[in-house]
Amino acid sequence: MGDNDAEKNKKKRKFKKITEKLTSIENRYRKFRNLMMT
């Protein structure tokens, strides 16, 4: 049981990192697109 929890936490952390990376890429893309529009 303990091992399973550790694995779940590891996956959650990895997923969170991926989500944060995607968010920052999306923000950069939006800024870039706004610059191109004006």
Secondary structure, 3 states (H helix, E strand, C coil): CHHHHHHHHHHHHHHHHHHHHHHHHHHHHHHHHHHHHC
